[in-house]
Amino acid sequence: RRYPPPPMPPERPNEARRPRDTALAFGLLALFAGVGVASALVHSGVPDEVAVHLPAGFLFLESGRFAGGLGNPPLGQLALAWPAWLGAGAYVPFETAGLLAPRLVALATGVVAGLALLALSRALAGTGVALGALFFLATSPTFQAHASLATLDVPVTACIVVSAWAAHRCARDGRA
């Protein structure tokens, strides 16, 4: 049995998308990305990215079999290893050289997480709360540190936030 979608709350007069709010959101995302690129350039390689995630993704892309990092989600490892496999950077498995391109993939998923968080929190609580949530995400030292490394923390977080946003949209629109 299908139930009708819940009624939408009345539109608040100050909830229209204003250019200032859009500029602030993109400014916060630009700040996040800029700090992330600067951090990605200066971090040394960590064991998770050098010995686990990138070699496992690279192994699958080279051989077609997934035999490494079995305790981790393979899609994130493939996404992180994709630039190295395409030849972006001088990636050599188990070495720290050439980590910038895979780190930029993790940073891009952090930006996607920020956009999804902005959309979800705006739909649930309004523009002011959405901008506050994005501010806390963009300036969080922990999230920033994880986003500038080629590990699975931020890609998995992005998948969770995008899934929550999509589930909210389906529930709101009455589609399953």
C-alpha positions as CSV (number, residue, x, y, z in Angstrom):
1,R,0.0,0.0,0.0
2,R,1.4,3.4,-1.0
3,Y,1.0,6.2,1.4
4,P,0.7,9.8,0.2
5,P,3.8,11.9,0.8
6,P,3.9,14.0,3.9
7,P,2.8,17.6,3.4
8,M,5.6,20.0,2.7
9,P,6.1,22.7,5.3
10,P,5.1,26.1,4.1
11,E,7.8,28.0,2.2
12,R,9.5,30.5,4.5
13,P,9.8,33.9,2.8
14,N,13.5,34.2,3.6
15,E,14.3,30.7,2.3
16,A,14.6,31.6,-1.4
17,R,18.0,31.0,-2.8
18,R,19.8,34.2,-2.7
19,P,23.0,34.9,-4.7
20,R,24.8,35.8,-1.4
21,D,24.0,32.3,0.0
22,T,25.2,30.6,-3.1
23,A,28.4,32.7,-3.1
24,L,29.0,31.8,0.6
25,A,28.5,28.1,-0.1
26,F,30.9,28.1,-3.0
27,G,33.3,30.2,-1.0
28,L,33.3,27.6,1.8
29,L,33.8,24.8,-0.7
30,A,36.6,26.7,-2.4
31,L,38.3,27.3,1.0
32,F,37.9,23.5,1.8
33,A,39.4,22.6,-1.6
34,G,42.3,25.1,-1.4
35,V,43.3,24.0,2.1
36,G,43.0,20.4,1.0
37,V,45.3,20.8,-2.1
38,A,47.8,22.6,0.1
39,S,47.7,19.8,2.6
40,A,47.9,17.1,0.0
41,L,51.1,18.7,-1.3
42,V,52.9,18.6,2.0
43,H,51.7,15.4,3.6
44,S,54.0,12.4,3.5
45,G,52.4,9.1,2.5
46,V,50.5,7.2,5.2
47,P,50.4,3.4,5.3
48,D,46.7,3.2,4.4
49,E,47.2,4.9,1.1
50,V,50.7,3.6,0.2
51,A,50.3,0.0,1.3
52,V,46.6,-0.8,1.1
53,H,44.1,1.3,-0.9
54,L,46.2,2.5,-3.9
55,P,47.9,-0.9,-4.5
56,A,44.6,-2.8,-4.2
57,G,42.8,-0.5,-6.6
58,F,45.8,-0.5,-9.0
59,L,46.0,-4.3,-8.8
60,F,42.4,-4.6,-9.9
61,L,42.7,-2.1,-12.7
62,E,45.9,-3.9,-14.0
63,S,44.8,-7.5,-13.6
64,G,41.0,-7.5,-13.4
65,R,41.0,-9.4,-10.1
66,F,40.3,-8.0,-6.7
67,A,42.6,-9.6,-4.3
68,G,43.9,-6.8,-2.1
69,G,42.3,-4.9,0.7
70,L,39.4,-7.3,1.1
71,G,38.2,-5.7,4.3
72,N,37.6,-2.4,2.5
73,P,35.0,-1.2,0.0
74,P,36.5,-1.8,-3.5
75,L,34.8,1.1,-5.3
76,G,36.7,3.7,-3.2
77,Q,40.0,1.9,-3.9
78,L,39.2,1.8,-7.6
79,A,38.3,5.5,-7.7
80,L,41.5,6.5,-5.8
81,A,43.7,4.3,-8.1
82,W,42.1,5.5,-11.3
83,P,44.3,8.6,-11.9
84,A,47.5,6.6,-11.2
85,W,46.4,3.8,-13.6
86,L,45.7,6.4,-16.3
87,G,49.2,7.8,-15.9
88,A,48.4,11.0,-14.0
89,G,51.5,11.4,-11.9
90,A,54.4,9.1,-11.5
91,Y,52.8,6.5,-9.3
92,V,54.8,3.5,-8.4
93,P,53.1,1.0,-6.0
94,F,54.3,1.0,-2.4
95,E,56.2,4.3,-2.9
96,T,55.1,7.8,-1.8
97,A,55.9,9.6,-5.1
98,G,52.9,10.4,-7.3
99,L,50.3,10.6,-4.5
100,L,48.8,14.0,-5.5
101,A,46.4,12.7,-8.2
102,P,44.8,10.0,-6.0
103,R,44.6,12.5,-3.2
104,L,42.7,15.0,-5.4
105,V,40.1,12.3,-6.0
106,A,39.6,12.0,-2.2
107,L,39.4,15.8,-2.0
108,A,36.8,15.9,-4.8
109,T,34.7,13.4,-2.9
110,G,34.9,15.7,0.1
111,V,33.5,18.5,-2.1
112,V,30.7,16.2,-3.2
113,A,30.0,15.4,0.5
114,G,29.8,19.1,1.2
115,L,27.4,19.7,-1.6
116,A,25.2,16.8,-0.5
117,L,25.3,18.0,3.1
118,L,24.3,21.4,2.0
119,A,21.3,20.1,0.0
120,L,20.2,17.7,2.7
121,S,20.4,20.2,5.5
122,R,18.7,22.9,3.5
123,A,15.8,20.5,2.7
124,L,15.5,19.6,6.4
125,A,16.2,22.8,8.2
126,G,16.6,25.7,5.9
127,T,19.3,27.7,4.3
128,G,20.9,29.2,7.5
129,V,21.3,25.7,9.0
130,A,22.6,24.4,5.7
131,L,25.3,27.1,5.5
132,G,26.2,26.4,9.2
133,A,26.6,22.7,8.5
134,L,28.7,23.4,5.5
135,F,30.9,25.8,7.5
136,F,31.5,23.2,10.1
137,L,32.4,20.6,7.5
138,A,34.6,22.9,5.5
139,T,36.5,24.1,8.6
140,S,36.7,20.8,10.4
141,P,40.4,19.9,10.9
142,T,39.6,16.2,11.1
143,F,37.6,16.1,7.9
144,Q,40.2,18.3,6.1
145,A,43.0,16.0,7.2
146,H,41.2,12.9,5.9
147,A,40.2,14.6,2.7
148,S,43.7,15.4,1.7
149,L,44.9,11.8,1.9
150,A,44.1,8.9,-0.5
151,T,42.2,6.9,2.1
152,L,38.6,5.6,2.1
153,D,37.4,7.8,5.0
154,V,36.0,10.7,2.9
155,P,34.8,8.7,-0.1
156,V,32.7,6.5,2.3
157,T,31.4,9.5,4.1
158,A,30.5,11.1,0.8
159,C,28.6,7.9,-0.2
160,I,26.7,8.0,3.1
161,V,25.7,11.7,2.9
162,V,24.7,11.3,-0.8
163,S,22.6,8.3,0.1
164,A,20.9,10.1,3.0
165,W,20.1,13.0,0.6
166,A,18.8,10.7,-2.0
167,A,16.7,8.8,0.5
168,H,15.2,12.0,1.8
169,R,14.3,13.1,-1.7
170,C,12.6,9.8,-2.5
171,A,10.7,9.9,0.8
172,R,9.7,13.6,0.2
173,D,8.6,13.0,-3.4
174,G,6.7,9.8,-2.5
175,R,8.9,7.6,-4.8
176,A,10.6,4.4,-3.6
